[in-house]
Amino acid sequence: MKGVLSLFSVVLLLFSVLCVPLQAEEKATKAESSVIPGEFLVLFPQRDVVLSFEGKERSAAAAVMLDMQAEYLRVKYDVTVESTFSAISETTGKGMFFVRCEKAKENTELQEKLLREMRADPLIEAVSPNESRKMI
């Protein structure tokens, strides 16, 4: 009887170990995402000069870099910089921004045009529309 119970326990354990991750993966693939109109995440290429500093000097260099890149985005693309990711910028030397364009919020053609132009910009490494994901 003990042998049957222990065998049953082992089978139950294997079943739970093998099937639970599959269920989690299935749920993860069902996550719905939708683009938030007029919102973008922008990443600039690495600036080695920022990484050449340490400590407070690196923080200052990253802050100057972020200010210049934010101004570039404001002037060239008429977007509002909502937030910067200074910790990422200090560690990687790459400027990263969350930006919003009120005009593109109402006009999908303008959103697509803005996305194309920023992606074609040689000073910008990557741009993606901001997405909202519903996980449950």
C-alpha positions in Angstrom: 0.0 0.0 0.0 2.9 2.4 0.9 4.5 1.6 -2.5 1.3 2.5 -4.3 0.9 5.8 -2.4 4.6 6.8 -3.0 4.3 5.9 -6.7 1.0 7.9 -6.9 2.8 10.8 -5.2 5.7 10.7 -7.7 3.3 10.6 -10.6 1.3 13.5 -9.1 4.5 15.5 -8.6 5.7 14.9 -12.1 2.3 15.8 -13.5 2.2 19.1 -11.6 5.8 19.9 -12.6 5.2 19.2 -16.2 1.7 20.7 -16.7 1.7 23.8 -14.5 4.4 25.6 -16.6 2.5 24.7 -19.8 -0.6 26.3 -18.4 1.4 29.4 -17.4 2.9 29.6 -20.9 -0.6 29.3 -22.4 -1.9 32.2 -20.3 1.2 34.3 -21.2 0.5 33.9 -24.9 -3.1 35.0 -24.4 -2.1 38.4 -23.0 -3.7 41.1 -25.0 -1.7 44.1 -26.0 -2.9 47.4 -27.5 -1.0 50.4 -28.7 -1.6 53.6 -26.7 -2.0 56.3 -29.3 0.5 59.1 -29.3 2.9 57.4 -26.8 6.4 56.1 -27.7 9.5 54.7 -26.1 12.7 56.1 -27.6 16.2 54.7 -27.2 19.3 56.5 -28.3 22.6 54.8 -29.1 25.3 54.3 -26.5 27.6 57.2 -25.7 30.9 55.8 -24.6 31.9 59.1 -23.1 29.2 58.6 -20.4 30.6 55.2 -19.6 34.1 56.6 -19.2 33.1 58.3 -16.0 32.4 56.8 -12.5 30.2 57.7 -9.6 28.8 61.3 -9.5 30.7 62.2 -12.7 28.8 59.5 -14.6 25.5 60.7 -13.1 26.3 64.2 -14.2 27.4 63.1 -17.7 24.2 61.0 -18.1 22.1 64.0 -17.0 23.6 66.3 -19.6 23.2 63.6 -22.3 19.5 63.1 -21.3 18.9 66.9 -21.4 20.4 67.3 -24.8 18.5 64.3 -26.2 15.2 65.4 -24.7 15.6 68.8 -26.2 16.4 67.2 -29.6 13.1 65.2 -29.4 11.1 68.3 -28.4 12.4 70.4 -31.2 12.6 67.9 -34.0 9.5 65.9 -33.4 7.3 68.2 -31.3 6.8 65.6 -28.5 6.6 66.0 -24.8 9.2 64.1 -22.8 7.1 62.5 -20.0 10.0 60.7 -18.3 13.5 59.6 -18.7 15.1 56.4 -17.5 18.2 57.8 -15.8 19.3 54.6 -14.1 19.3 52.8 -17.5 21.1 55.7 -19.1 23.8 55.7 -16.4 24.4 52.0 -16.7 24.3 51.6 -20.4 25.2 55.0 -21.7 22.0 55.0 -23.8 19.3 57.7 -23.4 15.9 56.2 -22.9 12.7 58.3 -23.0 8.9 57.9 -22.7 7.4 60.6 -24.9 3.9 61.7 -25.9 2.6 63.6 -28.9 -0.9 65.0 -28.3 -1.5 65.5 -32.1 -0.7 61.9 -32.8 -3.1 60.8 -30.2 -6.1 61.8 -32.3 -4.5 61.1 -35.8 -3.3 57.5 -36.5 -1.7 58.7 -39.8 0.4 61.2 -37.9 1.3 58.5 -35.4 2.5 56.2 -38.1 4.4 59.0 -39.8 6.1 60.1 -36.6 7.0 56.5 -35.8 8.6 56.1 -39.3 10.5 59.3 -39.1 11.9 58.6 -35.7 12.9 55.0 -36.7 14.7 56.5 -39.8 16.6 59.0 -37.7 20.3 58.1 -37.6 20.6 59.6 -34.1 18.0 57.3 -32.7 18.6 53.6 -32.1 15.1 52.3 -31.6 11.5 53.5 -31.2 8.4 51.6 -30.3 4.9 52.6 -29.6 3.9 52.3 -26.0 1.7 49.3 -25.4 -0.7 48.3 -22.7 -0.8 44.6 -21.9 -3.7 42.9 -20.2 -2.3 39.9 -18.4 -5.4 38.5 -16.9 
